[in-house]
Amino acid sequence: MNIRGTLCCLNRNSIEDNIDEVAEIVSNAKYVCRKCGRASRKKKYLCKPVKLASKK
């Protein structure tokens, strides 16, 4: 992985430069950062993750 740290720390240029990796990380998101609102499928990619409610 080229992304170091969390998605929360990425700026626009970092996201653009790593768009394929970011797309993979955010697909089927299960967590959201309560600080910035970014979403991820694994909580390790966010600085303040909160689990999203599951759809039933």
The first five atom37 places (N, CA, C, CB, O) and aatype in JSON, in Angstrom:
{
  "aatype": [12, 2, 9, 1, 7, 16, 10, 4, 4, 10, 2, 1, 2, 15, 9, 6, 3, 2, 9, 3, 6, 19, 0, 6, 9, 19, 15, 2, 0, 11, 18, 19, 4, 1, 11, 4, 7, 1, 0, 15, 1, 11, 11, 11, 18, 10, 4, 11, 14, 19, 11, 10, 0, 15, 11, 11],
  "atom_mask": [
    [1, 1, 1, 1, 1],
    [1, 1, 1, 1, 1],
    [1, 1, 1, 1, 1],
    [1, 1, 1, 1, 1],
    [1, 1, 1, 0, 1],
    [1, 1, 1, 1, 1],
    [1, 1, 1, 1, 1],
    [1, 1, 1, 1, 1],
    [1, 1, 1, 1, 1],
    [1, 1, 1, 1, 1],
    [1, 1, 1, 1, 1],
    [1, 1, 1, 1, 1],
    [1, 1, 1, 1, 1],
    [1, 1, 1, 1, 1],
    [1, 1, 1, 1, 1],
    [1, 1, 1, 1, 1],
    [1, 1, 1, 1, 1],
    [1, 1, 1, 1, 1],
    [1, 1, 1, 1, 1],
    [1, 1, 1, 1, 1],
    [1, 1, 1, 1, 1],
    [1, 1, 1, 1, 1],
    [1, 1, 1, 1, 1],
    [1, 1, 1, 1, 1],
    [1, 1, 1, 1, 1],
    [1, 1, 1, 1, 1],
    [1, 1, 1, 1, 1],
    [1, 1, 1, 1, 1],
    [1, 1, 1, 1, 1],
    [1, 1, 1, 1, 1],
    [1, 1, 1, 1, 1],
    [1, 1, 1, 1, 1],
    [1, 1, 1, 1, 1],
    [1, 1, 1, 1, 1],
    [1, 1, 1, 1, 1],
    [1, 1, 1, 1, 1],
    [1, 1, 1, 0, 1],
    [1, 1, 1, 1, 1],
    [1, 1, 1, 1, 1],
    [1, 1, 1, 1, 1],
    [1, 1, 1, 1, 1],
    [1, 1, 1, 1, 1],
    [1, 1, 1, 1, 1],
    [1, 1, 1, 1, 1],
    [1, 1, 1, 1, 1],
    [1, 1, 1, 1, 1],
    [1, 1, 1, 1, 1],
    [1, 1, 1, 1, 1],
    [1, 1, 1, 1, 1],
    [1, 1, 1, 1, 1],
    [1, 1, 1, 1, 1],
    [1, 1, 1, 1, 1],
    [1, 1, 1, 1, 1],
    [1, 1, 1, 1, 1],
    [1, 1, 1, 1, 1],
    [1, 1, 1, 1, 1]
  ],
  "atom_positions": [
    [[0.82, -1.18, 0.0], [0.0, 0.0, 0.0], [0.87, 1.25, 0.0], [-0.93, -0.01, 1.19], [1.88, 1.32, 0.69]],
    [[0.48, 2.22, -0.75], [1.2, 3.48, -0.82], [0.71, 4.48, 0.22], [1.06, 4.08, -2.2], [1.43, 5.42, 0.55]],
    [[-0.49, 4.27, 0.74], [-1.06, 5.21, 1.7], [-0.49, 4.92, 3.08], [-2.61, 5.12, 1.71], [-0.56, 3.79, 3.57]],
    [[0.07, 5.95, 3.69], [0.6, 5.83, 5.06], [-0.31, 6.63, 5.97], [2.09, 6.33, 5.16], [-0.74, 7.73, 5.63]],
    [[-0.61, 6.09, 7.12], [-1.51, 6.76, 8.04], [-2.95, 6.44, 7.71], [0.0, 0.0, 0.0], [-3.27, 5.36, 7.22]],
    [[-3.81, 7.39, 7.97], [-5.25, 7.17, 7.77], [-5.76, 7.97, 6.57], [-6.04, 7.55, 9.03], [-5.09, 8.87, 6.08]],
    [[-6.95, 7.61, 6.13], [-7.6, 8.38, 5.07], [-7.85, 9.81, 5.52], [-8.92, 7.71, 4.64], [-7.84, 10.75, 4.72]],
    [[-8.07, 9.97, 6.8], [-8.38, 11.28, 7.38], [-7.25, 12.29, 7.13], [-8.64, 11.16, 8.88], [-7.5, 13.49, 7.04]],
    [[-6.04, 11.81, 7.04], [-4.86, 12.68, 6.87], [-4.58, 13.02, 5.42], [-3.65, 12.01, 7.48], [-3.74, 13.89, 5.14]],
    [[-5.25, 12.38, 4.49], [-4.95, 12.59, 3.07], [-5.52, 13.91, 2.57], [-5.5, 11.43, 2.24], [-6.64, 14.28, 2.91]],
    [[-4.74, 14.6, 1.77], [-5.24, 15.8, 1.11], [-5.71, 15.43, -0.3], [-4.15, 16.91, 1.07], [-5.57, 14.29, -0.73]],
    [[-6.24, 16.39, -0.98], [-6.81, 16.15, -2.32], [-5.79, 15.52, -3.27], [-7.33, 17.46, -2.91], [-6.11, 14.59, -4.01]],
    [[-4.55, 16.03, -3.26], [-3.52, 15.51, -4.17], [-3.16, 14.06, -3.85], [-2.27, 16.39, -4.1], [-2.97, 13.25, -4.75]],
    [[-3.07, 13.74, -2.56], [-2.76, 12.37, -2.16], [-3.87, 11.41, -2.6], [-2.56, 12.28, -0.64], [-3.59, 10.29, -3.03]],
    [[-5.11, 11.85, -2.49], [-6.23, 11.02, -2.92], [-6.17, 10.81, -4.42], [-7.58, 11.66, -2.51], [-6.33, 9.69, -4.9]],
    [[-5.95, 11.88, -5.17], [-5.87, 11.77, -6.63], [-4.72, 10.87, -7.06], [-5.69, 13.16, -7.25], [-4.87, 10.09, -8.01]],
    [[-3.59, 10.96, -6.39], [-2.42, 10.16, -6.74], [-2.61, 8.68, -6.43], [-1.2, 10.68, -6.02], [-1.95, 7.82, -7.02]],
    [[-3.5, 8.37, -5.5], [-3.71, 6.98, -5.05], [-5.17, 6.56, -5.19], [-3.28, 6.83, -3.6], [-5.67, 5.77, -4.38]],
    [[-5.85, 7.06, -6.21], [-7.29, 6.87, -6.34], [-7.7, 5.4, -6.39], [-7.78, 7.58, -7.57], [-8.74, 5.05, -5.83]],
    [[-6.94, 4.55, -7.03], [-7.31, 3.13, -7.1], [-7.27, 2.48, -5.73], [-6.37, 2.38, -8.06], [-8.15, 1.69, -5.38]],
    [[-6.26, 2.81, -4.95], [-6.13, 2.27, -3.61], [-7.23, 2.82, -2.69], [-4.74, 2.59, -3.04], [-7.8, 2.09, -1.89]],
    [[-7.5, 4.1, -2.82], [-8.56, 4.72, -2.01], [-9.91, 4.09, -2.35], [-8.61, 6.25, -2.23], [-10.7, 3.81, -1.45]],
    [[-10.16, 3.86, -3.61], [-11.42, 3.25, -4.03], [-11.59, 1.86, -3.42], [-11.49, 3.15, -5.56], [-12.69, 1.49, -3.0]],
    [[-10.52, 1.1, -3.36], [-10.57, -0.23, -2.75], [-10.86, -0.14, -1.25], [-9.25, -0.97, -3.0], [-11.63, -0.94, -0.72]],
    [[-10.24, 0.8, -0.58], [-10.4, 0.97, 0.86], [-11.82, 1.39, 1.23], [-9.4, 1.99, 1.39], [-12.35, 0.95, 2.25]],
    [[-12.43, 2.24, 0.43], [-13.76, 2.76, 0.77], [-14.92, 1.92, 0.25], [-13.9, 4.15, 0.25], [-16.06, 2.13, 0.65]],
    [[-14.63, 0.96, -0.64], [-15.72, 0.13, -1.15], [-16.3, -0.72, -0.03], [-15.23, -0.77, -2.31], [-15.56, -1.24, 0.8]],
    [[-17.61, -0.84, 0.0], [-18.32, -1.6, 1.03], [-17.96, -1.1, 2.43], [-18.01, -3.1, 0.92], [-17.66, -1.89, 3.32]],
    [[-18.0, 0.2, 2.61], [-17.61, 0.82, 3.89], [-18.43, 0.29, 5.05], [-17.77, 2.33, 3.8], [-19.65, 0.14, 4.96]],
    [[-17.75, 0.0, 6.15], [-18.38, -0.47, 7.38], [-18.14, 0.49, 8.53], [-17.87, -1.85, 7.75], [-18.76, 0.36, 9.59]],
    [[-17.23, 1.46, 8.33], [-16.88, 2.42, 9.38], [-16.87, 3.83, 8.8], [-15.51, 2.08, 10.0], [-16.64, 4.03, 7.61]],
    [[-17.13, 4.79, 9.66], [-17.06, 6.2, 9.3], [-16.26, 6.92, 10.37], [-18.49, 6.83, 9.13], [-16.34, 6.56, 11.55]],
    [[-15.5, 7.93, 9.98], [-14.73, 8.71, 10.94], [-15.65, 9.76, 11.55], [-13.49, 9.38, 10.27], [-16.28, 10.53, 10.83]],
    [[-15.71, 9.79, 12.86], [-16.59, 10.77, 13.52], [-15.97, 12.17, 13.5], [-16.87, 10.35, 14.97], [-16.64, 13.15, 13.84]],
    [[-14.71, 12.28, 13.11], [-14.05, 13.59, 13.04], [-14.26, 14.26, 11.68], [-12.55, 13.45, 13.31], [-14.66, 15.42, 11.62]],
    [[-14.0, 13.52, 10.58], [-14.06, 14.15, 9.26], [-15.15, 13.57, 8.34], [-12.73, 14.01, 8.58], [-15.45, 14.16, 7.3]],
    [[-15.74, 12.43, 8.72], [-16.82, 11.86, 7.93], [-16.39, 10.94, 6.81], [0.0, 0.0, 0.0], [-17.24, 10.46, 6.05]],
    [[-15.12, 10.67, 6.68], [-14.67, 9.73, 5.64], [-15.05, 8.31, 6.04], [-13.14, 9.83, 5.41], [-15.2, 8.02, 7.23]],
    [[-15.21, 7.44, 5.06], [-15.67, 6.07, 5.31], [-14.65, 5.06, 4.82], [-17.02, 5.82, 4.64], [-13.85, 5.35, 3.93]],
    [[-14.68, 3.87, 5.41], [-13.72, 2.82, 5.08], [-14.31, 1.46, 5.41], [-12.39, 3.04, 5.81], [-15.22, 1.35, 6.23]],
    [[-13.76, 0.43, 4.77], [-14.21, -0.92, 5.09], [-13.51, -1.49, 6.32], [-13.98, -1.84, 3.9], [-14.0, -2.45, 6.92]],
    [[-12.38, -0.91, 6.71], [-11.66, -1.33, 7.91], [-11.39, -0.12, 8.78], [-10.33, -2.06, 7.55], [-11.06, 0.95, 8.27]],
    [[-11.52, -0.29, 10.1], [-11.36, 0.85, 11.0], [-9.92, 1.35, 11.07], [-11.83, 0.48, 12.38], [-9.69, 2.49, 11.49]],
    [[-8.95, 0.55, 10.69], [-7.55, 0.98, 10.77], [-7.23, 2.14, 9.82], [-6.64, -0.18, 10.46], [-6.2, 2.79, 9.98]],
    [[-8.09, 2.39, 8.85], [-7.85, 3.47, 7.89], [-8.42, 4.81, 8.34], [-8.44, 3.1, 6.57], [-8.29, 5.8, 7.63]],
    [[-9.05, 4.86, 9.53], [-9.68, 6.08, 10.02], [-9.12, 6.45, 11.39], [-11.22, 5.9, 10.1], [-8.71, 5.57, 12.15]],
    [[-9.09, 7.74, 11.7], [-8.52, 8.15, 12.99], [-9.52, 8.01, 14.15], [-8.05, 9.6, 12.91], [-9.1, 7.74, 15.28]],
    [[-10.79, 8.19, 13.9], [-11.82, 8.05, 14.94], [-12.99, 7.24, 14.38], [-12.31, 9.45, 15.45], [-14.07, 7.79, 14.14]],
    [[-12.78, 5.92, 14.16], [-13.8, 5.1, 13.5], [-15.01, 4.79, 14.39], [-13.18, 3.81, 13.05], [-14.89, 4.6, 15.6]],
    [[-16.16, 4.76, 13.74], [-17.41, 4.35, 14.36], [-18.07, 3.38, 13.39], [-18.36, 5.59, 14.69], [-18.16, 3.66, 12.2]],
    [[-18.51, 2.24, 13.9], [-19.12, 1.23, 13.06], [-20.48, 1.72, 12.54], [-19.29, -0.1, 13.84], [-21.29, 2.23, 13.31]],
    [[-20.71, 1.56, 11.26], [-21.99, 1.91, 10.66], [-23.01, 0.84, 11.01], [-21.87, 2.07, 9.13], [-22.66, -0.33, 11.15]],
    [[-24.24, 1.23, 11.14], [-25.31, 0.27, 11.4], [-25.46, -0.63, 10.18], [-26.65, 0.99, 11.73], [-25.42, -0.16, 9.04]],
    [[-25.64, -1.92, 10.42], [-25.78, -2.86, 9.3], [-27.2, -2.78, 8.74], [-25.46, -4.32, 9.75], [-28.16, -2.54, 9.47]],
    [[-27.32, -2.99, 7.43], [-28.62, -2.96, 6.75], [-29.25, -4.34, 6.89], [-28.47, -2.56, 5.24], [-28.59, -5.36, 6.68]],
    [[-30.52, -4.35, 7.23], [-31.24, -5.63, 7.33], [-32.49, -5.6, 6.54], [-31.56, -5.97, 8.77], [-33.23, -6.59, 6.5]]
  ]
}
